[in-house]
Amino acid sequence: MTLEFENYLQKNIQTHKCGQKISKSGVIKISKKAWMIRVGILIAASLVVAYNIQLGIELEEPLLIYANLLPLHGILYLTVGWFFYRNPAKGKIGNELVSVIIPVYNQKAMIEIVIDATYKSTYKNIEVIAVNDGSTDGSKEILDELAKKYPTLTVIHKKNEGKRKAVAIAFYKSKGKYLILVDSDSVIDKLAIAEMMKTFNGDPKVGATVGFAKAWNAQKNILTRCQDVWYDYSFNIRKACESVFGSVMCCSGCLAGYRREAIAHYIPYWVRSKIHDSEDRELTTYVVATPWAKSEFKKHYASLPAFSQNTLEDMAQYDDAEDRGLTAQVLHAWKAVYVASAIVYTDVPEKLRGFIRQQQRWKKGTTRVNFFVGSFFWRKHPIMSLIFYLDFMMAFITPFIILTVFLYIPLVHQTWWHPLIYLTGMQLTSIAHGSDYKFRDSSAKNWKYKPIINILTAFLTSWLIFPAIWNYKKNAWLTR
């Protein structure tokens, strides 16, 4: 690494300091005043919902009552995430070998930063496996140079076949009992791996972990600032809520950890078609041994109904669901938790077109995975089951709620003020989410953009469920 690049790396990592603090008991710290505001927010939101339900009853309009599912769903997430989440990184760090897997495709601008940051981890017993999935931008040459610098870095070059096969190749090449998956555009904090290991060692029932993702390029433009505050809500409220029940629905690919035994039986289903140009023919033969994979699969998932097994096999064929797919199959037998102290900075889309493509891909993958999870999730904790099935339903009905509130109600009932009340409620909730970001991290600059991203998700990205369904059978990795 040149001195110039070293200075650049240090400057950027220092710029991306996370100001969020966690107490010894695992609570994300905020002031007493902030707690009072939280309670006030929940009371106000509940009163608005109660008023809207009463109005729906008076108008004898079930659609208006039905429209309150969206804010009720949000209140449930806030209540559980705020009052019950505890950071699970409470065990000893230990010194087990950890395999860090980095699938790479056309990341010339970021890959050196990503790998250098990984080797700056305080947890030193690591092997890093970078799989170049047919990059054409010069990533291959950078990886080869990095392999000379780091003795424990293994670089595998292969033809472009998608992220899941890149991860699967690395999985079978790896030796660690624990695996950390890092996207090639994501820079991990030096403590991230150690915090993951404290979580695994603190609870033997944890099979999957996910870190706290923040936007690497948050200050680039309005869109990236909006995503920065949206990521905070997604992780520190949504995933925090799910983590309370050991049921995080998606261990995001930017920083996810797995026990090998929790995913070993699922990986073969990622690689049923031939993998080209692996440097190890014996490895490839083992990976694509379909009869072996099927027999192991049937033994391991025998407790699941036939529909679950079929949807699990279908889920494994697509790259748009690779992180959710891994998490989902873990959930039937293990815990999946959110580790707020394991920080990662990920490069987010800077243009609206890239953002929309990403959101469509995520919706498609989420829908596919949720059909699998929905087939058995009712066995989980009743509150988490309610949250999950509401969430699943929201993906399909949010556009119709928007139509009901902003078109049907004013046109049919001539209550033109109701959309304004509903929109005001949405924006007050948005301000509450943004303010909570500021409460947790006093250095946060983008908290005020939450109302903008909420408008964007309600009136634009919620409608992407329809093209996602239309393109349900299309497979793709890239989003930019």
SULCORJO-V289913 format. One record per residue. N is the residue number from 0. PHI is phi in degrees with one decimal (999 if undefined). OMEGA is omega in degrees with one decimal (999 if undefined). D_LAST is the distance of its C-alpha to the last C-alpha in Angstrom with 1 decimal. Layout:
BEGIN
N;PHI;OMEGA;D_LAST, N;PHI;OMEGA;D_LAST
END
This chain:
BEGIN
0;999;179.1;28.0, 1;-72.8;178.5;29.2, 2;-60.0;-179.7;30.9, 3;-61.7;-179.4;28.4, 4;-70.3;177.7;25.4, 5;-58.7;178.6;27.5, 6;-64.8;179.4;28.1, 7;-63.6;-179.5;24.5, 8;-62.7;-178.9;23.6, 9;-62.4;-180.0;26.6, 10;-61.4;-178.1;26.0, 11;-69.8;179.5;22.4, 12;-65.0;177.1;23.7, 13;-65.8;178.3;26.6, 14;-63.3;-174.5;24.5, 15;-99.0;176.9;22.7, 16;-68.6;176.9;25.9, 17;-96.0;-177.3;26.1, 18;-90.6;-179.0;29.3, 19;-71.8;-177.8;29.6, 20;-116.1;-178.8;32.9, 21;-124.9;-178.8;34.2, 22;-74.9;178.9;37.9, 23;-62.8;179.3;39.8, 24;-81.0;178.0;40.0, 25;96.9;179.2;36.2, 26;-80.1;173.4;36.0, 27;-73.5;-170.2;33.3, 28;-72.4;167.1;35.6, 29;-143.9;-177.9;36.1, 30;-77.7;176.7;39.3, 31;-62.9;177.9;42.0, 32;-62.1;178.7;41.3, 33;-64.5;176.6;37.7, 34;-62.9;178.1;39.1, 35;-63.8;178.1;41.4, 36;-66.0;177.3;38.6, 37;-57.1;-179.4;36.6, 38;-61.7;178.1;39.8, 39;-62.2;178.6;40.3, 40;-61.4;-178.6;36.7, 41;-64.6;178.4;37.3, 42;-65.0;-179.1;40.7, 43;-63.2;-179.8;39.5, 44;-62.9;-179.8;36.6, 45;-66.4;178.5;39.1, 46;-66.0;178.1;41.6, 47;-63.3;178.9;39.1, 48;-62.5;179.4;38.2, 49;-60.2;178.5;42.0, 50;-63.4;-179.3;42.7, 51;-64.9;177.6;40.2, 52;-66.9;178.0;41.5, 53;-61.2;178.8;45.1, 54;-62.6;178.6;44.1, 55;-62.4;178.2;42.7, 56;-67.7;179.9;46.0, 57;-62.6;179.7;48.1, 58;-82.9;-176.0;46.3, 59;53.7;-175.4;46.5, 60;-121.6;-178.4;42.8, 61;-62.0;-179.9;41.1, 62;-63.0;179.5;37.7, 63;-69.8;175.7;38.0, 64;-63.3;-179.4;39.0, 65;-60.5;-178.1;36.1, 66;-63.0;-178.7;33.7, 67;-80.4;174.7;34.6, 68;-60.4;-177.7;32.9, 69;-63.8;178.2;29.7, 70;-67.3;177.7;31.5, 71;-63.8;177.2;33.7, 72;-60.3;179.3;30.7, 73;-66.1;178.8;29.4, 74;-62.9;179.5;32.9, 75;-63.0;177.5;33.2, 76;-60.7;-178.6;30.1, 77;-61.8;-176.3;31.4, 78;-60.7;-177.7;34.9, 79;-69.4;-177.8;34.1, 80;-62.6;-177.9;31.4, 81;-73.2;-168.9;33.6, 82;-96.9;-170.4;37.0, 83;-121.8;-177.9;36.5, 84;-69.7;171.6;33.6, 85;-132.6;178.8;34.8, 86;-60.4;-172.6;32.7, 87;-85.6;-177.8;33.5, 88;-78.5;-172.9;33.6, 89;-123.5;-178.2;37.4, 90;-90.2;175.5;38.4, 91;-78.6;-178.9;39.3, 92;-70.2;-179.1;36.6, 93;72.4;-179.3;38.4, 94;-144.8;176.2;37.6, 95;-65.5;174.7;36.2, 96;-65.6;177.6;33.8, 97;-114.5;177.4;30.2, 98;-97.2;178.2;27.6, 99;-98.6;-175.9;24.2, 100;-108.3;-179.0;21.5, 101;-126.9;173.7;18.2, 102;-77.0;-171.8;16.0, 103;-126.9;170.1;14.1, 104;-145.2;176.3;11.6, 105;49.8;178.4;10.9, 106;-125.5;-178.8;11.6, 107;-55.7;-174.8;14.3, 108;-72.7;-171.2;14.0, 109;-115.3;-164.7;14.4, 110;-61.9;178.8;16.2, 111;-66.9;177.4;19.6, 112;-61.9;-177.6;19.4, 113;-61.4;-176.9;18.4, 114;-72.9;176.9;21.3, 115;-60.8;178.9;23.8, 116;-64.7;178.7;23.3, 117;-62.1;-179.2;23.9, 118;-78.0;173.5;27.1, 119;-90.2;179.9;28.2, 120;-60.7;175.4;28.6, 121;-69.8;176.0;32.1, 122;-83.7;-168.4;32.1, 123;-99.3;-176.8;33.1, 124;-82.8;-177.9;33.8, 125;-128.8;163.8;30.4, 126;-119.0;-178.8;29.1, 127;-114.9;179.4;25.4, 128;-119.9;178.4;23.9, 129;-105.5;-179.5;20.7, 130;-108.0;178.4;19.5, 131;-82.5;-174.9;17.7, 132;-89.8;175.6;16.1, 133;73.6;179.5;16.5, 134;-61.3;-179.1;14.5, 135;-122.2;-172.7;15.2, 136;-108.3;-177.5;14.5, 137;102.8;177.6;17.6, 138;-60.9;-178.7;16.6, 139;-56.7;-177.5;19.6, 140;-66.3;178.2;22.1, 141;-64.4;179.7;21.1, 142;-63.1;178.8;21.5, 143;-62.4;177.9;24.9, 144;-68.7;179.0;26.1, 145;-65.4;178.7;25.3, 146;-64.7;176.6;27.2, 147;-72.5;-176.7;30.2, 148;-80.1;-174.8;30.0, 149;-113.2;-177.3;29.7, 150;-61.6;-178.1;32.2, 151;-94.8;175.7;30.7, 152;-95.3;174.4;27.2, 153;-104.5;178.7;26.8, 154;-112.3;178.2;24.1, 155;-117.6;176.5;23.5, 156;-105.8;178.6;22.0, 157;-149.3;175.4;21.2, 158;-69.2;-178.5;19.7, 159;-67.9;178.8;16.2, 160;-136.6;177.1;17.1, 161;108.8;-172.3;14.6, 162;-66.6;-175.1;14.5, 163;-62.4;179.8;17.8, 164;-74.0;175.2;19.8, 165;-63.5;178.1;18.7, 166;-66.4;-178.5;19.9, 167;-63.8;176.5;22.9, 168;-56.7;-179.3;24.0, 169;-66.5;179.3;23.9, 170;-57.6;-177.4;25.8, 171;-75.5;175.4;28.6, 172;-84.0;-173.7;28.8, 173;-76.8;-178.9;29.0, 174;-119.9;-174.2;32.4, 175;-72.2;173.8;31.8, 176;-72.0;178.7;33.2, 177;-121.2;-179.0;30.2, 178;-124.6;175.1;26.5, 179;-114.4;177.8;23.8, 180;-100.0;-179.8;20.2, 181;-130.0;175.9;17.8, 182;-67.6;-176.3;14.1, 183;-75.8;173.9;13.5, 184;-117.8;-175.1;11.8, 185;-125.7;-175.1;14.8, 186;-110.5;-176.3;18.2, 187;-86.3;173.8;21.2, 188;-69.5;-175.9;24.4, 189;-62.6;-179.6;27.5, 190;-94.0;-169.7;29.1, 191;-59.3;-177.8;26.3, 192;-65.2;178.2;27.6, 193;-59.8;179.4;31.2, 194;-66.6;175.7;30.5, 195;-62.9;-178.6;29.0, 196;-67.8;175.0;32.1, 197;-61.9;179.4;34.4, 198;-71.2;179.1;32.9, 199;-61.0;-177.8;33.4, 200;-74.1;179.7;36.9, 201;-83.0;-178.6;37.8, 202;-151.4;-177.8;37.4, 203;-67.5;179.1;37.8, 204;-87.7;179.2;36.4, 205;-78.5;178.5;32.9, 206;-105.1;-177.9;30.7, 207;-145.3;178.8;27.3, 208;-135.3;174.0;26.1, 209;-137.4;179.7;23.0, 210;-90.8;-179.9;22.8, 211;-91.0;-178.1;22.0, 212;-92.4;173.9;18.5, 213;-123.0;-177.5;18.1, 214;-75.9;177.9;15.4, 215;-65.9;-177.0;15.6, 216;-104.7;-172.6;14.5, 217;-58.5;-173.4;16.4, 218;-92.8;-175.0;18.4, 219;-66.6;-179.4;15.8, 220;-160.3;-177.0;16.2, 221;-62.4;-178.4;17.4, 222;-62.7;-179.7;14.1, 223;-71.0;175.6;13.7, 224;-65.4;177.0;17.5, 225;-62.6;179.6;17.3, 226;-67.0;178.6;15.0, 227;-59.4;-179.6;17.4, 228;-73.6;176.7;20.3, 229;-66.4;176.6;18.6, 230;-62.0;-179.9;17.9, 231;-59.6;178.1;21.6, 232;-63.6;-176.9;22.8, 233;-60.8;-176.9;20.8, 234;-92.1;-171.4;22.3, 235;-82.4;174.1;25.6, 236;-119.4;-177.0;26.7, 237;-66.4;-178.7;25.1, 238;-68.3;176.1;24.8, 239;-62.4;177.4;28.1, 240;-61.6;-179.1;29.7, 241;-61.9;-178.4;28.7, 242;-65.2;178.7;29.7, 243;-55.7;-178.2;33.2, 244;-101.4;-178.6;33.7, 245;65.6;-171.9;32.0, 246;-134.6;173.8;29.4, 247;-60.3;-171.7;26.0, 248;-79.5;179.8;23.9, 249;-146.3;171.7;20.7, 250;-86.6;-169.5;20.8, 251;-58.3;-174.6;17.2, 252;-65.0;179.3;15.7, 253;-65.1;173.6;15.4, 254;-162.0;178.4;19.2, 255;-132.8;178.0;21.3, 256;-123.4;-178.9;24.8, 257;-140.4;163.5;26.9, 258;-74.0;-179.0;30.5, 259;-55.4;-175.5;30.6, 260;-66.2;-178.4;33.2, 261;-76.8;-177.1;31.0, 262;-122.3;-173.0;28.4, 263;-59.1;-176.2;30.3, 264;-81.5;-178.0;31.4, 265;-94.2;-174.6;28.0, 266;-52.5;-178.0;26.1, 267;-55.7;-179.2;28.1, 268;-73.7;176.1;26.6, 269;-79.4;-165.2;23.1, 270;-129.0;-177.0;24.5, 271;-74.9;173.7;26.9, 272;-93.2;-173.0;25.8, 273;-65.1;175.0;26.6, 274;-95.9;-175.7;24.6, 275;-90.8;167.1;24.9, 276;58.6;171.6;26.0, 277;-69.4;-179.4;26.6, 278;-72.6;-176.9;28.9, 279;-128.8;-176.8;31.3, 280;-64.4;-179.9;32.6, 281;-64.7;177.1;34.6, 282;-60.0;-177.8;31.5, 283;-61.7;179.7;29.8, 284;-60.2;-179.5;33.0, 285;-65.5;-176.1;33.3, 286;-64.8;-173.4;29.8, 287;-95.2;179.0;30.0, 288;-75.5;-172.4;33.6, 289;-56.5;179.7;33.0, 290;-58.5;177.1;36.7, 291;-61.5;-178.3;36.7, 292;-60.4;-178.2;33.4, 293;-65.0;-179.4;34.8, 294;-65.5;177.8;38.1, 295;-65.1;-179.7;36.5, 296;-59.3;-176.1;34.2, 297;-63.7;178.1;37.1, 298;-67.3;-173.8;39.2, 299;-72.5;-175.3;36.6, 300;-109.9;-177.4;35.5, 301;-61.2;-177.6;39.0, 302;-75.3;-179.2;39.3, 303;-86.3;176.7;36.4, 304;-65.4;-176.3;37.3, 305;-57.8;179.9;36.5, 306;-61.8;179.0;33.8, 307;-62.0;-179.1;32.0, 308;-64.1;179.6;32.2, 309;-65.7;-179.9;30.9, 310;-69.9;176.4;27.9, 311;-65.9;177.6;27.2, 312;-62.6;179.6;27.3, 313;-63.7;-179.2;25.0, 314;-59.4;-174.7;22.5, 315;-71.7;-175.3;22.5, 316;-88.9;-170.5;21.2, 317;-120.3;179.0;17.6, 318;-78.7;-178.3;14.6, 319;-74.9;-178.5;13.2, 320;-127.3;-170.2;16.4, 321;-65.3;-179.5;17.1, 322;-75.6;176.7;17.7, 323;-66.2;179.4;19.4, 324;-62.9;177.1;21.3, 325;-60.3;-179.4;22.7, 326;-62.9;-175.0;23.7, 327;-61.4;-177.8;25.2, 328;-72.9;174.4;27.5, 329;-66.2;-170.4;28.6, 330;-64.2;-176.2;29.8, 331;-72.5;-178.1;32.5, 332;-135.3;-173.6;34.6, 333;-131.0;171.1;33.1, 334;-89.8;170.5;32.0, 335;-124.8;-171.0;28.4, 336;-129.1;178.3;28.5, 337;-99.1;-179.5;26.6, 338;-106.7;-174.5;27.6, 339;-65.8;-178.1;27.3, 340;-90.3;176.9;28.6, 341;-100.0;-169.8;25.9, 342;-98.9;173.6;23.3, 343;-140.5;178.8;19.8, 344;-112.4;-174.6;17.4, 345;-118.0;-179.3;13.7, 346;-75.8;-176.1;10.9, 347;-103.7;-180.0;9.4, 348;-57.2;-178.4;6.8, 349;-101.1;179.3;9.1, 350;-120.3;-176.0;8.6, 351;-59.9;-178.9;9.9, 352;-61.4;178.8;7.9, 353;-64.8;178.6;4.6, 354;-62.8;-179.7;7.6, 355;-65.0;177.9;9.3, 356;-61.9;177.9;7.1, 357;-62.5;-178.1;7.2, 358;-64.9;177.8;10.9, 359;-64.7;178.0;11.7, 360;-62.1;179.8;10.9, 361;-63.8;179.7;12.9, 362;-64.5;179.0;15.6, 363;-63.8;179.4;16.0, 364;-63.8;179.7;16.4, 365;-61.5;180.0;18.6, 366;-61.4;-179.2;20.8, 367;-61.1;-178.4;21.3, 368;-68.3;-176.7;22.2, 369;-66.3;175.1;24.4, 370;-63.6;176.9;26.6, 371;-69.1;-176.5;27.5, 372;-62.5;-177.9;28.0, 373;-62.9;-177.8;29.9, 374;-75.4;179.0;32.4, 375;-136.4;-170.2;33.9, 376;-69.7;178.6;32.7, 377;-62.8;178.6;35.8, 378;-78.6;-176.8;37.7, 379;-76.9;178.8;36.1, 380;-54.6;-175.1;37.3, 381;-57.9;179.1;38.2, 382;-68.5;178.7;36.4, 383;-66.6;176.4;33.1, 384;-62.6;177.9;33.6, 385;-60.8;179.1;34.0, 386;-60.3;-178.2;30.9, 387;-62.5;-175.8;28.8, 388;-68.1;172.9;30.3, 389;-64.0;-180.0;30.0, 390;-61.5;179.1;26.3, 391;-60.0;-179.1;25.8, 392;-67.7;-178.5;27.8, 393;-58.9;-178.9;26.0, 394;-57.9;-177.2;22.7, 395;-93.6;-171.1;24.8, 396;-98.9;-179.3;27.3, 397;-55.1;177.3;25.6, 398;-57.6;-179.3;25.0, 399;-73.7;173.7;28.7, 400;-63.9;178.0;29.8, 401;-60.6;177.9;28.1, 402;-63.2;-179.0;29.9, 403;-62.2;-175.0;33.2, 404;-72.6;-170.4;33.3, 405;-99.1;176.6;32.2, 406;-127.3;-173.1;33.7, 407;-62.3;-176.6;36.1, 408;-60.8;-179.7;38.1, 409;-66.5;-177.7;38.7, 410;-75.7;-175.9;39.5, 411;-84.1;-175.4;41.7, 412;-102.0;178.5;43.4, 413;57.5;177.0;43.2, 414;-99.5;-174.0;42.1, 415;-70.5;-179.1;39.9, 416;-81.4;-176.8;39.9, 417;-65.0;175.8;38.3, 418;-58.2;179.2;34.7, 419;-66.2;177.6;35.3, 420;-63.0;-178.9;36.6, 421;-62.3;179.7;33.7, 422;-64.6;177.6;31.2, 423;-62.0;177.2;33.3, 424;-62.3;177.2;33.2, 425;-59.4;-176.1;29.5, 426;-73.4;175.3;29.2, 427;-64.9;176.3;32.0, 428;-62.7;178.8;30.2, 429;-61.3;178.5;27.0, 430;-62.5;178.2;29.3, 431;-62.9;178.6;30.8, 432;-61.6;-179.7;27.5, 433;-63.8;179.0;26.6, 434;-62.4;179.9;30.1, 435;-65.3;173.7;30.1, 436;-59.5;179.5;27.2, 437;-66.9;178.4;29.6, 438;-60.1;-176.1;32.5, 439;-79.7;-177.3;30.9, 440;-138.4;-175.6;29.5, 441;-64.1;179.5;31.6, 442;-86.0;-177.6;29.2, 443;-61.9;-178.8;26.3, 444;-105.7;-169.6;25.4, 445;-106.4;-176.8;22.9, 446;-59.2;-175.9;25.0, 447;-73.1;-178.7;25.9, 448;-88.9;-178.2;22.5, 449;-60.5;176.7;22.8, 450;-59.3;-179.3;24.5, 451;-68.8;-178.4;21.6, 452;-68.1;177.2;19.0, 453;-68.2;174.7;21.7, 454;-63.4;-179.4;22.2, 455;-62.2;-178.8;18.5, 456;-71.2;-178.9;18.5, 457;-73.0;-171.6;21.9, 458;-100.3;179.1;21.6, 459;-127.8;-170.6;18.0, 460;-71.1;177.3;16.0, 461;-62.9;-179.6;19.3, 462;-77.5;-179.9;19.4, 463;-70.7;175.9;16.2, 464;-61.0;-177.2;18.6, 465;-73.3;173.1;20.0, 466;-65.1;177.5;17.1, 467;-64.1;177.7;16.3, 468;-67.3;179.8;19.9, 469;-60.2;-178.8;19.9, 470;-100.4;-172.9;17.2, 471;-54.3;-175.2;18.8, 472;-92.1;177.0;19.6, 473;-81.9;-179.2;16.3, 474;-111.2;179.8;14.8, 475;-157.8;176.2;11.2, 476;-104.8;-168.7;9.6, 477;-70.4;179.8;5.9, 478;-125.2;-173.8;3.8, 479;-106.5;999;0.0
END
